[in-house]
Amino acid sequence: RGIPAVMVVTDMFSKFARRMSSTQGFPYVVIAETPNPIRQLEREALRPRAQAMIQTVIDGLTLPPAELQARMQHLIREIHPPGVARSQVPV
């Protein structure tokens, strides 16, 4: 849709996030991922994780959609796994 979008998720939820964004019309949303869990981490432990994701966030908000799509062609199997029929609308 031409609107820059980035999701920040833990690795446990990245495939789910990719599939859900696809059903909402954003199959190539940029996902910045960090290891799970993060809930009880102290600020000092979160900072390096955020720094590791910052370039992904910047790219997702600034690169042209065609460049993002080209970089993510390998994710098509996550969006539409072979042999799995899905509704076009989330339930």
Secondary structure, 3 states (H helix, E strand, C coil): CCCCCEEEEEHHHHHHHHHHHHHCCCCCCEEEEECCCCCCCCHHHHHHHHHHHHHHHHHHHHCCHHHHHHHCHHHHHHHCCCCCCCCCCCC
